[in-house]
């Protein structure tokens, strides 16, 4: 930051804006819990149930790809809760969800319902990444 921008930013940091940072932290944890929890459960389902394996095969993907995506979803979802690597985990999950969106749009499947659901997770993960970035920026300035 430039000196004048840094000074203006510090002056803007009033008590009310600090209370806003508490709301930001709450949104970070809520978004992480919703997106991370849902995606992790979906990842577990790729190993435990017989729902995902036939779908992956019907979509033209090999079975090992189903297990690889499941493992990546579980590891990245857990990593969302680890602050130093949460941004990287979010990027990985967003990439997986964009791939899921592509698959659902290009191979409509009645069992999957609305194909836009992965985009909701991308939006939540994106919000969490931006809020974490803003929180780190506030910590660096304060």
Residue frames as a rotation matrix with the C-alpha (Angstrom) as fourth column:
UNK 1
0.573 0.819 0.000 0.00
0.819 -0.573 0.000 0.00
0.000 0.000 -1.000 0.00
UNK 2
-0.134 -0.537 0.833 1.05
0.397 -0.799 -0.452 3.58
0.908 0.270 0.320 -0.53
UNK 3
-0.876 -0.292 -0.383 1.62
0.458 -0.261 -0.850 5.70
0.148 -0.920 0.362 2.56
UNK 4
-0.766 0.634 0.103 -1.46
-0.641 -0.765 -0.064 7.86
0.039 -0.115 0.993 1.97
UNK 5
0.011 0.775 -0.632 -3.64
-0.483 0.557 0.676 4.85
0.876 0.298 0.380 1.26
UNK 6
-0.354 -0.238 -0.904 -2.30
0.566 0.715 -0.410 3.11
0.744 -0.657 -0.119 4.35
UNK 7
-0.995 -0.025 -0.092 -3.01
0.087 -0.631 -0.771 6.16
-0.039 -0.775 0.631 6.52
UNK 8
-0.447 0.892 -0.070 -6.52
-0.842 -0.392 0.371 6.54
0.303 0.225 0.926 5.12
UNK 9
-0.009 0.427 -0.904 -7.19
-0.082 0.901 0.427 2.87
0.997 0.078 0.027 5.69
UNK 10
-0.673 -0.311 -0.671 -6.03
0.609 0.282 -0.742 3.09
0.419 -0.908 -0.001 9.31
UNK 11
-0.927 0.366 0.077 -8.21
-0.363 -0.829 -0.426 6.13
-0.092 -0.423 0.901 9.91
UNK 12
-0.202 0.900 -0.387 -11.19
-0.765 0.102 0.636 4.25
0.612 0.424 0.668 8.48
UNK 13
-0.362 0.011 -0.932 -10.67
0.313 0.943 -0.110 1.40
0.878 -0.332 -0.345 10.92
UNK 14
-0.335 0.360 0.871 -13.17
-0.803 -0.592 -0.064 2.50
0.492 -0.721 0.488 13.55
UNK 15
-0.709 0.138 0.692 -14.81
-0.481 0.622 -0.618 0.44
-0.516 -0.771 -0.374 16.24
UNK 16
0.359 0.933 0.014 -17.78
-0.598 0.241 -0.764 -0.21
-0.716 0.266 0.645 13.97
UNK 17
0.421 -0.239 -0.875 -15.58
-0.816 0.321 -0.480 -1.59
0.396 0.916 -0.060 11.20
UNK 18
-0.733 -0.672 0.105 -13.90
-0.638 0.626 -0.448 -3.92
0.236 -0.396 -0.888 13.69
UNK 19
-0.265 0.731 0.629 -17.31
-0.461 0.477 -0.748 -5.22
-0.847 -0.488 0.211 14.67
UNK 20
0.622 0.443 -0.645 -17.83
-0.762 0.154 -0.629 -5.86
-0.180 0.883 0.433 10.96
UNK 21
-0.300 -0.806 -0.510 -14.73
-0.824 0.489 -0.288 -8.02
0.481 0.334 -0.811 11.03
UNK 22
-0.678 0.152 0.719 -16.49
-0.450 0.688 -0.569 -10.27
-0.581 -0.710 -0.398 13.55
UNK 23
0.469 0.883 -0.008 -19.29
-0.466 0.240 -0.851 -10.73
-0.750 0.403 0.525 11.05
UNK 24
0.343 -0.447 -0.826 -16.68
-0.896 0.109 -0.431 -11.45
0.283 0.888 -0.363 8.40
UNK 25
-0.740 -0.640 0.207 -15.16
-0.671 0.683 -0.289 -14.18
0.043 -0.353 -0.935 10.57
UNK 26
-0.245 0.745 0.620 -18.61
-0.339 0.534 -0.775 -15.67
-0.908 -0.400 0.122 11.13
UNK 27
0.693 0.492 -0.526 -19.25
-0.632 0.063 -0.773 -15.73
-0.347 0.868 0.355 7.39
UNK 28
-0.178 -0.837 -0.517 -15.87
-0.918 0.331 -0.219 -17.36
0.355 0.435 -0.827 6.81
UNK 29
-0.837 -0.175 0.518 -16.66
-0.429 0.798 -0.424 -20.16
-0.339 -0.577 -0.743 9.25
UNK 30
0.117 0.960 0.256 -20.24
-0.330 0.281 -0.901 -20.58
-0.937 0.021 0.349 8.03
UNK 31
0.591 0.075 -0.803 -19.21
-0.804 -0.023 -0.594 -20.70
-0.063 0.997 0.047 4.37
UNK 32
-0.482 -0.844 -0.235 -16.38
-0.826 0.527 -0.199 -23.09
0.292 0.099 -0.951 5.14
UNK 33
-0.662 0.281 0.695 -18.69
-0.339 0.714 -0.612 -25.36
-0.668 -0.641 -0.378 7.10
UNK 34
0.424 0.904 -0.050 -21.45
-0.414 0.144 -0.899 -25.38
-0.806 0.402 0.435 4.47
UNK 35
0.587 -0.227 -0.777 -19.27
-0.785 0.076 -0.615 -25.79
0.199 0.971 -0.134 1.38
UNK 36
-0.470 -0.881 -0.048 -16.56
-0.827 0.459 -0.326 -27.91
0.309 -0.114 -0.944 2.99
UNK 37
-0.508 0.331 0.795 -19.01
-0.480 0.658 -0.580 -30.15
-0.715 -0.676 -0.175 4.82
UNK 38
0.576 0.814 -0.073 -21.25
-0.476 0.262 -0.840 -30.73
-0.665 0.518 0.538 1.83
UNK 39
0.471 -0.470 -0.747 -18.40
-0.792 0.146 -0.592 -31.43
0.388 0.871 -0.303 -0.55
UNK 40
-0.621 -0.709 0.334 -16.66
-0.783 0.540 -0.308 -33.71
0.038 -0.453 -0.891 1.96
UNK 41
-0.124 0.662 0.739 -19.85
-0.391 0.652 -0.650 -35.75
-0.912 -0.369 0.179 2.36
UNK 42
0.805 0.367 -0.466 -20.13
-0.547 0.156 -0.823 -35.99
-0.229 0.917 0.326 -1.39
UNK 43
-0.022 -0.919 -0.394 -16.50
-0.897 0.192 -0.398 -37.13
0.441 0.345 -0.828 -1.52
UNK 44
-0.615 -0.143 0.776 -17.18
-0.614 0.704 -0.357 -39.83
-0.495 -0.696 -0.521 1.06
UNK 45
0.396 0.888 0.233 -20.14
-0.446 0.408 -0.797 -41.00
-0.803 0.212 0.557 -1.00
UNK 46
0.484 -0.285 -0.827 -17.83
-0.841 0.109 -0.529 -41.72
0.241 0.952 -0.187 -3.89
UNK 47
-0.651 -0.747 -0.136 -16.20
-0.648 0.639 -0.415 -44.44
0.397 -0.182 -0.900 -1.77
UNK 48
-0.839 0.255 0.480 -19.07
-0.297 0.525 -0.798 -45.78
-0.455 -0.812 -0.365 0.30
UNK 49
0.078 0.994 0.077 -22.15
-0.351 0.100 -0.931 -45.77
-0.933 0.046 0.357 -1.88
UNK 50
-0.469 -0.142 0.872 -23.20
0.660 0.599 0.453 -47.22
-0.586 0.788 -0.187 -5.18
UNK 51
0.624 0.726 -0.289 -24.68
0.398 -0.614 -0.682 -43.94
-0.672 0.311 -0.672 -6.38
UNK 52
0.461 -0.486 -0.742 -21.60
-0.565 -0.806 0.177 -42.27
-0.684 0.338 -0.646 -7.83
UNK 53
-0.476 -0.767 0.430 -19.77
-0.144 0.550 0.823 -45.19
-0.868 0.330 -0.372 -9.46
UNK 54
-0.089 0.477 0.874 -22.46
0.855 0.487 -0.179 -45.97
-0.511 0.732 -0.451 -12.06
UNK 55
0.854 0.406 -0.324 -22.87
0.229 -0.854 -0.467 -42.25
-0.467 0.325 -0.823 -12.81
UNK 56
0.136 -0.889 -0.438 -19.15
-0.568 -0.432 0.700 -41.77
-0.812 0.153 -0.564 -13.46
UNK 57
-0.611 -0.340 0.715 -19.16
0.275 0.756 0.594 -44.79
-0.742 0.559 -0.369 -15.76
UNK 58
0.303 0.819 0.487 -22.28
0.846 0.004 -0.533 -43.52
-0.439 0.574 -0.691 -17.57
UNK 59
0.821 -0.050 -0.569 -20.59
-0.147 -0.981 -0.126 -40.16
-0.552 0.187 -0.812 -18.06
UNK 60
0.865 -0.497 -0.067 -17.65
0.084 0.275 -0.958 -41.92
0.494 0.823 0.280 -19.70
UNK 61
0.224 -0.802 0.554 -15.17
-0.899 -0.389 -0.199 -41.54
0.375 -0.453 -0.809 -16.83
UNK 62
-0.188 -0.346 -0.919 -13.17
0.015 0.935 -0.355 -44.50
0.982 -0.081 -0.171 -15.49
UNK 63
0.703 0.523 -0.482 -13.90
0.413 0.252 0.875 -45.76
0.579 -0.814 -0.039 -11.99
UNK 64
-0.103 -0.818 -0.566 -10.49
0.992 -0.046 -0.114 -44.65
0.068 -0.573 0.817 -10.68
UNK 65
-0.660 -0.085 0.746 -11.49
0.241 -0.965 0.104 -41.08
0.711 0.249 0.657 -11.58
UNK 66
0.457 0.880 0.127 -14.48
0.010 -0.148 0.989 -41.34
0.889 -0.451 -0.076 -9.25
UNK 67
0.639 -0.277 -0.718 -12.19
0.762 0.354 0.542 -42.37
0.104 -0.893 0.437 -6.39
UNK 68
-0.471 -0.871 0.143 -9.63
0.854 -0.490 -0.174 -39.69
0.221 0.041 0.974 -7.24
UNK 69
-0.323 0.451 0.832 -12.27
-0.026 -0.883 0.468 -36.95
0.946 0.130 0.297 -7.25
UNK 70
0.729 0.628 -0.272 -13.68
0.204 0.180 0.962 -38.28
0.653 -0.757 0.003 -3.98
UNK 71
0.248 -0.732 -0.635 -10.25
0.969 0.183 0.167 -38.25
-0.006 -0.656 0.754 -2.34
UNK 72
-0.682 -0.498 0.536 -9.51
0.556 -0.829 -0.063 -34.74
0.475 0.255 0.842 -3.64
UNK 73
0.101 0.812 0.576 -12.88
-0.059 -0.573 0.818 -33.50
0.993 -0.116 -0.010 -2.35
UNK 74
0.793 0.196 -0.577 -12.28
0.504 0.321 0.802 -34.94
0.342 -0.927 0.155 1.10
UNK 75
-0.086 -0.927 -0.364 -8.70
0.994 -0.103 0.028 -33.69
-0.063 -0.359 0.931 1.45
UNK 76
-0.689 -0.174 0.704 -9.46
0.377 -0.915 0.142 -30.21
0.619 0.363 0.696 0.07
UNK 77
0.361 0.890 0.277 -12.60
0.078 -0.325 0.943 -29.88
0.929 -0.319 -0.187 2.20
UNK 78
0.667 -0.217 -0.713 -10.66
0.745 0.216 0.631 -30.68
0.017 -0.952 0.306 5.36
UNK 79
-0.392 -0.917 0.071 -7.90
0.920 -0.393 0.003 -28.31
0.025 0.066 0.997 4.21
UNK 80
0.016 0.489 0.872 -10.44
0.345 -0.821 0.454 -25.47
0.938 0.294 -0.182 4.01
UNK 81
0.915 0.384 -0.126 -10.34
0.214 -0.197 0.957 -25.45
0.342 -0.902 -0.262 7.82
UNK 82
0.253 -0.909 -0.330 -6.53
0.868 0.063 0.493 -25.00
-0.428 -0.411 0.805 7.91
UNK 83
0.752 0.232 -0.617 -5.94
0.117 -0.968 -0.222 -21.25
-0.649 0.094 -0.755 7.53
UNK 84
-0.130 -0.878 -0.461 -2.48
-0.382 -0.385 0.840 -21.29
-0.915 0.286 -0.285 5.87
UNK 85
-0.946 -0.262 0.191 -3.64
0.044 0.481 0.876 -23.56
-0.321 0.837 -0.444 3.04
UNK 86
-0.160 0.985 0.061 -7.36
0.383 0.119 -0.916 -22.70
-0.910 -0.124 -0.396 2.92
UNK 87
0.206 0.218 -0.954 -7.03
-0.662 -0.687 -0.300 -20.52
-0.721 0.693 0.003 -0.16
UNK 88
-0.699 -0.520 -0.491 -5.28
-0.714 0.468 0.520 -23.28
-0.041 0.714 -0.699 -2.11
UNK 89
-0.825 0.463 0.323 -7.88
0.339 0.865 -0.371 -25.80
-0.451 -0.196 -0.871 -0.96
UNK 90
0.080 0.897 -0.435 -10.61
0.012 -0.437 -0.900 -23.41
-0.997 0.067 -0.046 -2.08
UNK 91
-0.112 -0.207 -0.972 -9.07
-0.923 -0.341 0.179 -23.10
-0.369 0.917 -0.153 -5.53
UNK 92
-0.966 -0.252 -0.061 -8.86
-0.258 0.916 0.308 -26.90
-0.021 0.313 -0.950 -5.83
UNK 93
-0.518 0.840 0.163 -12.48
0.483 0.445 -0.754 -27.32
-0.706 -0.312 -0.636 -4.75
UNK 94
0.157 0.564 -0.810 -13.64
-0.419 -0.705 -0.572 -24.57
-0.894 0.430 0.126 -7.11
UNK 95
-0.514 -0.425 -0.745 -11.86
-0.853 0.163 0.495 -26.33
-0.089 0.890 -0.446 -9.98
UNK 96
-0.967 0.197 0.159 -13.49
0.188 0.980 -0.073 -29.64
-0.170 -0.041 -0.985 -9.07
UNK 97
-0.189 0.965 -0.184 -16.91
0.342 -0.111 -0.933 -27.99
-0.921 -0.239 -0.308 -8.85
UNK 98
-0.003 0.138 -0.990 -16.45
-0.788 -0.610 -0.083 -26.31
-0.616 0.780 0.111 -12.23
UNK 99
-0.861 -0.322 -0.394 -15.63
-0.494 0.718 0.491 -29.74
0.125 0.617 -0.777 -13.67
UNK 100
-0.734 0.663 0.145 -18.74
0.466 0.648 -0.603 -31.14
-0.494 -0.375 -0.785 -11.99
UNK 101
0.027 0.745 -0.667 -20.82
-0.230 -0.644 -0.729 -28.35
-0.973 0.173 0.154 -13.49
UNK 102
-0.381 -0.252 -0.890 -19.44
-0.907 -0.083 0.412 -29.07
-0.178 0.964 -0.197 -16.95
UNK 103
-0.999 -0.023 -0.047 -20.18
-0.030 0.988 0.153 -32.78
0.043 0.154 -0.987 -16.54
UNK 104
-0.474 0.880 -0.031 -23.74
0.459 0.217 -0.862 -32.18
-0.752 -0.423 -0.507 -15.35
UNK 105
0.101 0.491 -0.865 -24.47
-0.530 -0.710 -0.464 -29.74
-0.842 0.505 0.189 -18.18
UNK 106
-0.392 -0.345 -0.852 -22.92
-0.920 0.158 0.359 -31.91
0.010 0.925 -0.380 -20.90
UNK 107
-0.766 0.174 -0.619 -24.43
0.059 0.978 0.202 -35.17
0.640 0.118 -0.759 -19.55
UNK 108
-0.274 0.722 0.635 -27.87
-0.887 -0.445 0.122 -34.38
0.371 -0.530 0.763 -18.06
UNK 109
-0.758 0.014 -0.652 -28.81
0.201 0.956 -0.213 -37.01
0.621 -0.293 -0.727 -15.49
UNK 110
0.193 0.938 0.288 -32.26
-0.117 -0.269 0.956 -37.09
0.974 -0.219 0.058 -13.83
UNK 111
0.453 -0.035 -0.891 -30.79
0.776 0.508 0.374 -38.47
0.439 -0.861 0.257 -10.57
UNK 112
-0.537 -0.807 -0.246 -28.64
0.833 -0.462 -0.303 -35.37
0.131 -0.368 0.921 -10.12
UNK 113
0.401 0.766 -0.502 -31.44
0.795 -0.564 -0.225 -32.82
-0.456 -0.308 -0.835 -10.36
UNK 114
0.994 0.043 -0.098 -30.48
0.002 -0.923 -0.385 -29.20
-0.107 0.383 -0.918 -10.98
UNK 115
0.509 -0.848 0.148 -27.05
0.802 0.405 -0.439 -28.98
0.313 0.342 0.886 -12.62
UNK 116
0.348 -0.363 0.865 -26.25
-0.043 -0.927 -0.372 -25.53
0.937 0.093 -0.338 -11.19
UNK 117
0.985 0.099 -0.140 -25.57
0.126 0.137 0.983 -26.77
0.117 -0.986 0.123 -7.65
UNK 118
0.249 -0.958 -0.143 -21.77
0.968 0.239 0.083 -26.91
-0.045 -0.159 0.986 -8.12
UNK 119
-0.195 -0.300 0.934 -21.83
0.473 -0.863 -0.179 -23.22
0.859 0.407 0.310 -9.05
UNK 120
0.794 0.474 0.381 -23.36
-0.140 -0.468 0.873 -22.42
0.592 -0.746 -0.305 -5.67
UNK 121
0.767 -0.579 -0.276 -20.38
0.569 0.417 0.708 -24.10
-0.295 -0.701 0.650 -4.03
UNK 122
-0.122 -0.815 0.567 -18.01
0.924 -0.302 -0.235 -22.15
0.362 0.495 0.790 -6.29
UNK 123
0.204 0.277 0.939 -19.70
0.060 -0.961 0.270 -18.91
0.977 0.001 -0.212 -5.20
UNK 124
0.985 0.169 0.038 -19.52
-0.036 -0.016 0.999 -19.83
0.169 -0.986 -0.009 -1.50
UNK 125
0.447 -0.891 -0.084 -15.88
0.854 0.398 0.335 -20.88
-0.265 -0.221 0.939 -1.79
UNK 126
-0.129 -0.468 0.874 -15.07
0.708 -0.661 -0.249 -17.69
0.694 0.587 0.417 -3.70
UNK 127
0.605 0.429 0.671 -16.73
-0.155 -0.763 0.627 -15.61
0.781 -0.483 -0.395 -0.97
UNK 128
0.940 -0.290 -0.181 -14.74
0.278 0.340 0.898 -17.42
-0.199 -0.895 0.400 1.71
UNK 129
0.099 -0.954 0.284 -11.48
0.994 0.079 -0.079 -16.84
0.053 0.290 0.956 -0.18
UNK 130
-0.032 -0.067 0.997 -12.22
0.332 -0.942 -0.052 -13.12
0.943 0.329 0.053 -0.58
UNK 131
0.838 0.397 0.373 -13.23
-0.208 -0.400 0.893 -12.75
0.504 -0.826 -0.253 3.07
UNK 132
0.712 -0.662 -0.234 -10.08
0.642 0.478 0.599 -14.57
-0.285 -0.577 0.765 4.22
UNK 133
-0.112 -0.764 0.635 -7.99
0.886 -0.366 -0.284 -12.28
0.450 0.531 0.718 2.00
UNK 134
0.247 0.287 0.926 -9.67
-0.025 -0.953 0.302 -9.18
0.969 -0.097 -0.228 3.43
UNK 135
0.992 0.114 -0.050 -9.17
0.037 0.109 0.993 -10.47
0.119 -0.987 0.103 6.97
UNK 136
0.336 -0.940 -0.061 -5.46
0.920 0.314 0.233 -11.05
-0.200 -0.134 0.971 6.37
UNK 137
-0.137 -0.334 0.932 -5.20
0.592 -0.782 -0.193 -7.59
0.794 0.526 0.305 4.81
UNK 138
0.681 0.461 0.569 -6.81
-0.184 -0.645 0.742 -6.08
0.709 -0.610 -0.355 7.93
UNK 139
0.891 -0.387 -0.236 -4.40
0.399 0.421 0.815 -7.97
-0.216 -0.820 0.530 10.17
UNK 140
0.056 -0.932 0.359 -1.40
0.986 -0.005 -0.168 -6.80
0.158 0.363 0.918 8.15
UNK 141
-0.044 -0.008 0.999 -2.45
0.253 -0.967 0.004 -3.14
0.966 0.253 0.045 8.37
UNK 142
0.809 0.519 0.274 -3.49
-0.118 -0.313 0.942 -3.17
0.575 -0.795 -0.192 12.02
